[in-house]
Amino acid sequence: RLQGDWSSDVCSSDLVKAPLRGALVVGGATEADLAAQLAQAGDQAAGGTAPQPPDPALARASVRAAIDYGSAAELADKAALAIKALTSGTGEMRKMLRSRGIFLGRGPAPKVAFLYTGQGSQYVNMLAGLRATEPIVAQTFAEADQVMTPLLGKPLTDYIFIDGSQRSAVAQLEQQLLQTEITQPAVLAADIALTRLLAAYGIGPDMVMGHSLGEYAALVAAGALSFGAALEAVSARGREMASLEIPDKGAMAAVMAPLAEIERVVASIDGYVVTANVNSTHQAVIGGATAAVEQAIAKFQQDGRTAVRLPVSHAFHTSIVAPASEPLRRTLARLQLHGPALPIVANVSGEFYPDGPDVAARMLDILGRQVASPVQFVKGLSTLYAAGARVFVEVGPKRALQGFAEDVLGQAHDDVVTLFTNHPKNGDVPAFNAALCGMYAAGVGYPPDGRPA
């Protein structure tokens, strides 16, 4: 399925691009047919011959395979693994191969949900490789600079990109990038840059959800806010949070434990602490008064659980930052927020945004409350699945949300595919290209007749 011009702020090309590096895509009527084609491609690769570019008609094949590769030798090895998975592998093996950039799919293209990364996933030089080679990405950061330079006093990109060989300068920039008034527009720019790049491949979402700050990227993707307006909104959001003058700015900690256990420990603490981010069935973030959070961390560690305090300026998504809600609401009210063109899940409820004649006012209320309300990400994932989403793509730096989606949905449903589009350990181009292959195998990304819709 090719998504058309679903948002002028993210769809910036009328042409469907070729993959950024090697992408073998084959399709057939049966798995035996698919295995034979993979064997042929593997033999060609072993002999040093590159396979032909993917045929758009493969999207209609009954079964499909897509492999990300960087060399002929790598393709030959991966083709052999794909054949093994097809002929004698288990469903678990097929899932494991996804981490190697090997994807198998069947049937018609499913619905796609984009999951937008929030604060905490930022890193110095995020998307630097794509920015250097992809004009779509470079233009997105240039647009962000135009909006943010008057607000920050210098270009936003000066806080993100630097010569990586200058270790002391990188360390200094890492600290600056932790400042919430900088972090929020920086991550939003990365989210939208990747969204626009996906759009150039004819790939757009059927529905969207963001995590905390990521909800603003989801609003842009859904056509409810322009990119420039969203940058202003998150800048104000970060600025209002950073400027809060309160005796205790609070603390937050990531906890690895079953949700029921996390809730039990939080309820036992003497002091203000809540589950601020309900991320997955085995991970959550707690937040609240500093002493109460430290007490909870000690209790989790005593019980043998991993609990790590996060380097944040305030206890976000708790009542501690509630004073930022009203100023943010006033900013949003002048930024021409309007009803989304795509279904979008709200963090505060884990359910879809409302529709109707008074939708803008109701959306303002939701976003005003979002600052100090827990992020209901687990419920939101279930809402997306119930609405028909089967491919869940994290769009943004790193891959926290892909892990949450895999934990909540991938382990329970064998028809779910979870993908991520960026990670510094993988490299910009290999990570993005592997995500493309995952979508190609699912049947997503090809126009029915080989031409843009």
N, C-alpha and C positions, 0 to 999 in steps of 0.2 A: 504494500500500500504506500502510495506517495501522498504526503500531506501537502496541500497547496499553500496559498498565502494566508496562513492561519493567524498571523500577527505581523503587521508591518515592522514591528520593532525587533523581530527575530528572524524573519524570512528575508534574506538579503541577496538571493541569487535565483535566477530563473533556470540555471543549468544544474544538472546533477553531476557532481564531481566524481572523478575516479578515486579509488581508495588511496590513502596516503603512502602505503607501502604494499607488500605482497598480500593479496587476498584471493585465495582459491575458493571458488564457489561452484559446487556441482549439485545437480538435482536429477532425480529419476523417479520411476514409477514404484520401485521396490527398493528395500535396503540392499538386496543382492546386486541390483543394478548400480546403486550408489557406491557400493564397495568396489565394483569393477572399475568405475570411473576414477575412484580414488587411487586404485592400484595403477591405472594408466598414468594419472598425473604424478604419482610418486615415482614411477619408472622414468618419466620424462625429466622430473626434477633431479633424480639421481644422475641422469645423463647430462645435466646442465642446461636443459631446455625449459624455458619459462612457460607456464600454462597460458592459454588464451584468456583475454579479459572476460569477466562474467557476462553471461547472456541474460538480459532482463527477463526473458521468458522463464528462467529458472525459478522465479518467485512463484510460478504456478505449479511447479513439480510437487508430487505427492510427498516426497522425502528430500531433504536437502542437507548438505554439509558445507560449512564455511570455515576456512583455516587462515589465521593470521600468521605471516611468516616474514622473515627478514633476509633469508638466503635460500638457495636451492636445497642445500643440505638440511636445513631446518624444515623445509616443506616435506622433503622425503621422509624424515623421521616422524613428523606429525601426521602425514597421510597414513603411515603404517599404524600409528596409534588409533586413528579414526577407524580404520578397517577392523582392528581388533575389537574396538568398542561395538561396532556394528554386528560383527559375527559371533562374538562370544562374551562381550562385556555386559555388565549389569547397569541398571539405571544409575547407581551410585558412581560407577566408573565414568559414565557419560557426563555426570555433573562435575566430577573431578577434572575432566579434560578441559572444562571451560576455563579453568585457571591457567591453562597452557595455550589458550587462544584457539581451541578446537571446539566447534559447535555443531550439534546435530539438531534438526528440526523436521517437523512434518505438519501437514494440514494447512488450512487457510491461515492467513496472517491474523494474529490475535490483536486485541486492543493493547495500546502502549500507554504506560504512565511514566511521566518524568518526575523524578524526585530531586528537589533542589537543595544543595548543600548550604549549611549555615555557618555561623561563627564557630571557630575552633579548628576548621580544616585548612585555614590559610597557611601559606608558607612562602618564603622569599623566592622569587623567580617562578612562581606558579604560572604555568602556560607560556613560559619564555620561549620554548622551542616552537610552539605553534604560532606565537606572536611574530617570531622572526620569519616564518615561512608562509603563513596564511593571512592574506590581506583582510579577510573577514574578522579574524581575531584582533589584528593590529588596529583596525578601524574601530572596533568596539572599545578598546582601551583608550583610543584617541578621543572618542565621544565622552567617555567617562572623565578624561582629563579636562575637557571643555566645561563640564558641569562642576567638577570638584575643585579646580584650581582656585576660583574665587572663595570657596568655602574653607579650603585647607591652607591657602597661602602659597601652594606650589602644586604641580601636577600629582595626581593620585599615583601615577606610575612610578614616581620617584620614591614612593614608599613600598613598591613591590619588586622592582627590577634593579639589579646591580651586578657588577662583575663578580662572579662567584668565586674568583681566586682571592679576593680581598676579604679574608676571614673576619677581621675585626669589624669591617664595615658591614658584612653580612650579619654578624651578631647584633650590631647596633640596629640594623633595619628590622631584624626579627623582633626586637623589643618594641620598636615603634609600631610594627604591624599588629601587636597585641592590644594597642589602644583602640577601644571599641568604636570611636568615631572615625578611625581609619580602616579598621578591620571590616566593618559592615559594607561600605561602598566597594572595597577591594574584592571581597568575596562575591558580591552581586555582579561586578563587572566580569569576573571569571565565569560565573554561572551563565550569564547572557552570551558571552563570547562562545562558549561551548554549544549553547542552544542554537545560535546562528550558524555555527559550523555544521551541526547536524542538519539544519534546514537546507543547507547547500547540497546535502546528500539526499534530499527529498524525504527527510525523516522528521516528523513532528509528533507530538503527543495527542492522544485522545482525551487525556485527563491529567491533572497535575497536582502535586502537593510539595510544599517546602517544609524545611525544618527550621523553626524559629525565624531568623533572618531570611532563610531560603523561601519563606512564604512570599516575600516581595518579588523574588525572581519568578516564582510561580504566577504571581499576578501579572507580571510583564508577559510571560509566555501565554497566559490566558487572555491577553488583550485588555485587561482591566486597568492597567497603568502603563504609561509610556516608560521607556528606559530612563530618560532624563528625570521624569517625575519620581520614579522609584529611587534613583540615586539621591535626589533631594530628601525623600522620605527617610531612607535609611541613614543618611547623614544626620538628619534631625533626631532620629531615633537614637543613634549612637551618642550624639552630642548631649541630648537630654539625660541619658543614663550616666554619661561621664561626669556631668556637672552636678549630679545629686550631692548635696551636702547633708550627710546624715552621720550620726555617731558611729554606726556599724554598717558598713557597706555589704556585709554578709560574705558568705563563701559558698562554693559549689564543689561537688566531688562526684567522680564517675565510679559506679559500683557494678561489679560483675557478680550477679547472683540472681536466682529466680525472682520474678517480680513480687510474688507473694511474700517472700522472705524480706525483700527490701521494704515493702510496705509495713511489715510487722516490726522491723527494727526502727523505722522512722516513727511509727506510732508510740514506741516505747521511750523515746528520747524526751528528757525534761527540757523543753525549750522549743523555739520556733524552727522547725525543719520540715520540708515537704519534698515529695518526689516531683522535681521540676520538669524533667524530660522523661516521659515514659517511652523509651526508645525501642526496646525489643523484649522478648520474653526472658532474656537473661542479662540485660544491661539497662541501667537507668542512671540519671543524674539527679542527685539530691541537692537542695539549696536551702538557705535560710540564715539565721543568725550564726555568726562565726563560731561561737562556743558550742552551740548545738550541733553544727555540722561536724566539728572536730570530735565531739563526743560520739556521733554516729559512725565516723570513720574508725575510731578506736574499737567500737563495738563490732563492726563488720570484720575488721582485721583479727579481732579476738576470736571470731567465729570461723576464721580461715578463709574469709572472702577477700577479694581484691577491692580496695577502695582507695582512690587516689584523688587528692585535692587538685582542682583545675586552676590554671593561671588566668583567672578572670578578675575584672575590676569590681564587679558587683554580683550579687546573687540574682541573676536574671530569672524571669518567670516565677518570681515569688512576690509577696506583698511589699518587700523591701524596695522594689523599683516601681511600685504603683504610681508614685508622684510624676513619673515620666509619661504616663498614659494620656493625660489631658492635653499637654503641649503637643504631643505627637498627633493626637486627633485633630487639633486645630491646623497643623501643617497639612495633614492628609486632606482636610476639607477644601483646601484651595488648590489641590493638585489634580483635579478633574478625575477622581476615581469613579469608575462606572462598572456596570455589570459585566462579568466575564463572558467571553465567547466560548470558553471551554469549561467543563466541570472542574472545580478546584476545591480541594479539601482544606478546611480551616483547622489550624492547630488547637484552638480553644475547645473544640467539640469533637474533632476527629470525623466530622461529617461534612458533606458538601455545603458550600456557600449557598445562601438562599437566592431566589430569583423573585421577580415581581416588580411593580412600579416604584417601590421605595427601597430598592436593593442597595443603592449607594449609601443611604443613611444606615442601613443595617450592617453593611460592610465596614463602615467607619466604626461602629460599635464593636464589631468583632476584632478589628485591628487595634483599637484602643485597648481592649481587654487583653489582647495577646501578649503584651509586654510583661504583665504580671501574672499570667495564667500558665499552668503546666502545659507542656506540649504533648498532646495525645497522639503520638506517632503510631503506636501499635494499633489503636482503633482506626486511625486514618488509613493504614495499610489494608486493614480488613474491609473498610469502606470501598477502597479502590478495587479490591479483588471481587467484592460482591457486585460491583458495577461492570465487571467483565474484563478488567485489566489482567493480563497474564505476563507481559514483558514489563519489567520495572527497571528503569534506567536512571542511575544517579548521574546528575548533570552538575558538575562542579569539581573543585579540587579534592583530591584524596577519595576515600571510598567507605566512609562510615555508614552511610545510608544503605548502600548495597548489602553490607553485612547485616544490618537490621532487617531489611526485607527478606534476606535469605533465612535468617533465624525465625522470623514470624511466619513467613509464607512458604519459602522454599523447602523447608523441612516437612511441612504438612501437606503440600500439594505437589504432585509430580508434573503439573502442567505450567509451573511458574519458572520463568527465566529472569535472573537478576544480573544486571550489568553495571559497570562503572566506566566513566569516560576519561578519567585522569588519575594518575598516581605518580609521585616523584620517583619511586623505586622502579617503576616500569618504564618511565620515560613518556613524554607527551605523545609522541607519534605512535609507538606500539600500543599504549593504553587505549587511545582513541580508536585506532584501527581494529583492535580486538573487539571493542564494543560494536563497531560497524559489522564485523563478521558475525557476532552474536545476533544482531538484528537481521542480517541477511539470511542466516540459517532459520530464523523464525518466520521469514517471508516478508519482513518489513524493509522498506527502503527502495524497492524497485517499482517504477510505474508499470501498469499493466501492459502497455504497448512499447515500453522502452523510451518514452518521451516524458518530459515533465508535465504534470497535470496543470 
